[in-house]
Amino acid sequence: MRTVSRRRVVPVLGALVLAPVLFAGCAAPSSSAAPSATATPAPAGGIQPDANVPTDVPNIPELRGNVEISACEQAGEGWRASGTAQNPAGGDTAYTITVFFTTDQATVLGTGDTTVDLPAGESVEWEIRADLTPAAGMRCVLRGVGR
C-alpha cells in the first residue's frame, strides 16, 4: 500500500495561495492618477530665503576644528558672524571660511565667505556679514573651511 505524505502538499499549496498576495505590491502603478507637484511653503513672517545658495563650498573637514564662531548677531540691517581661526601647522596658510545664515528651521537666508591669511602657529579674527531680513532664532552655520 502506498501512502502520500501530507507534509509535502501543505507547503506547496501554502506557497501557491500566498504568492499572489506577496507579489501584489510589485505591480507597476496605474497611470490613471496625474502626478501632482507639492510646493514647499514659504517661511512665515515675510522671510525671504536666499535664492543663490552656493552648492560647491570649499570644505576640508579636518580644518573645521581650527575655526570657531564666537558671535552670531544682528548687524545693521543684516547679520554678522565672527570668530577666530587658528593655524596649528608649521607653515603659513590661508583658509576660506563660509557661513550660512539660517532660521532655526534651517532655511538659508544669506551666505558669506572670507579668506584669512594665517601665519604658522597663529590665530586670526575673522568676520562675515550678510544683508538679509533676520528671523527669530537666527543661526550662523559654519558651512565650510577650505584652502
Disulfide bonds with the S-S distance in Angstrom:
Cys72-Cys140 2.05
